[in-house]
Amino acid sequence: MDDGDDIYMRSWTGTIIGPHNVTVHEGRIYQLKLFCDKDYPEKPPSVRFHSRINMTCVNHETGVVEPKKFGLLANWQREYTMEDLLTQLKKEMAAPHNRKLVQP
């Protein structure tokens, strides 16, 4: 949690260590900001990479994970957790269309 005094627990920082299966992300550490609006968990959190990253589902200028380009956010279900979100983003890094993209 970003703010221990936030009784609504809306703002979080997440960390992903790049997957180890021969990708350009291997060994890199990425930080993300997750924000859960008042409609969470009915609606997904917003996700923004704080670390610079090149992925097809991430806006290159803002670092925002674009819901229409990232299946878990596009098809969000109440049962999903922030851990599910981070795990799926790590899997996305290893996907064929992301695993060899040149990184900043």
C-alpha positions as CSV (number, residue, x, y, z in Angstrom):
1,M,0.0,0.0,0.0
2,D,1.2,3.5,-0.8
3,D,-0.5,5.2,2.1
4,G,-1.0,3.4,5.4
5,D,-3.6,6.0,6.4
6,D,-5.8,5.3,3.4
7,I,-8.7,3.4,4.9
8,Y,-10.0,2.5,1.5
9,M,-6.7,0.9,0.5
10,R,-6.9,2.3,-3.1
11,S,-3.3,3.0,-4.1
12,W,-0.7,0.2,-4.3
13,T,2.8,-0.4,-5.6
14,G,3.6,-3.7,-7.3
15,T,6.9,-5.2,-8.4
16,I,7.5,-7.7,-11.2
17,I,10.8,-9.5,-11.8
18,G,11.2,-10.2,-15.5
19,P,10.6,-13.9,-16.4
20,H,13.6,-16.2,-16.7
21,N,12.7,-17.9,-19.9
22,V,15.1,-16.2,-22.3
23,T,13.3,-12.9,-22.8
24,V,14.6,-9.3,-22.9
25,H,12.9,-8.9,-19.5
26,E,15.1,-11.5,-17.8
27,G,16.6,-10.1,-14.6
28,R,14.9,-6.7,-14.8
29,I,12.8,-5.3,-12.0
30,Y,9.7,-3.4,-12.9
31,Q,7.6,-1.2,-10.6
32,L,3.9,-0.5,-11.2
33,K,1.2,1.6,-9.6
34,L,-2.2,0.1,-9.2
35,F,-5.2,2.2,-8.2
36,C,-8.5,0.7,-7.1
37,D,-11.3,3.0,-7.7
38,K,-14.5,3.0,-5.5
39,D,-16.0,0.3,-7.9
40,Y,-13.2,-2.2,-7.3
41,P,-13.5,-5.2,-7.3
42,E,-16.5,-4.9,-9.7
43,K,-14.2,-3.0,-12.1
44,P,-10.5,-3.5,-12.5
45,P,-7.8,-1.3,-11.0
46,S,-5.9,1.0,-13.2
47,V,-2.4,-0.1,-13.8
48,R,0.6,2.1,-14.8
49,F,4.2,1.0,-15.1
50,H,6.5,3.3,-13.1
51,S,9.5,1.7,-14.7
52,R,9.9,2.2,-18.4
53,I,8.9,-0.9,-20.5
54,N,8.1,-1.8,-24.0
55,M,5.1,-4.1,-24.3
56,T,2.3,-4.2,-26.8
57,C,-0.4,-3.6,-24.1
58,V,1.5,-0.6,-22.4
59,N,1.2,3.0,-23.7
60,H,4.8,4.0,-24.5
61,E,4.4,7.5,-23.3
62,T,2.4,7.1,-20.1
63,G,3.2,3.6,-19.0
64,V,-0.5,2.8,-18.6
65,V,-1.6,-0.8,-19.3
66,E,-4.4,-0.3,-21.8
67,P,-7.4,-2.5,-20.9
68,K,-8.4,-3.1,-24.5
69,K,-5.0,-4.6,-25.2
70,F,-4.6,-6.7,-22.0
71,G,-7.1,-9.5,-21.7
72,L,-7.3,-9.7,-17.9
73,L,-8.4,-6.1,-17.7
74,A,-10.6,-6.3,-20.7
75,N,-12.4,-9.3,-19.3
76,W,-12.2,-8.4,-15.6
77,Q,-14.1,-10.6,-13.1
78,R,-14.8,-9.8,-9.5
79,E,-12.8,-12.9,-8.4
80,Y,-9.5,-11.6,-9.9
81,T,-6.9,-10.2,-7.5
82,M,-4.0,-7.8,-7.9
83,E,-1.7,-10.9,-7.6
84,D,-3.5,-12.4,-10.7
85,L,-3.0,-9.1,-12.5
86,L,0.8,-9.0,-11.7
87,T,1.2,-12.7,-12.6
88,Q,-0.6,-12.3,-15.9
89,L,1.5,-9.2,-16.8
90,K,4.7,-11.3,-16.2
91,K,3.3,-14.0,-18.5
92,E,2.6,-11.3,-21.1
93,M,6.3,-10.3,-21.0
94,A,7.2,-13.9,-22.1
95,A,4.6,-14.0,-24.9
96,P,6.0,-14.2,-28.4
97,H,5.0,-10.7,-29.3
98,N,6.7,-9.1,-26.3
99,R,9.6,-11.4,-25.4
100,K,12.1,-9.8,-27.9
101,L,11.0,-6.2,-28.0
102,V,13.8,-3.7,-27.5
103,Q,13.6,-2.2,-24.1
104,P,14.3,1.4,-23.0
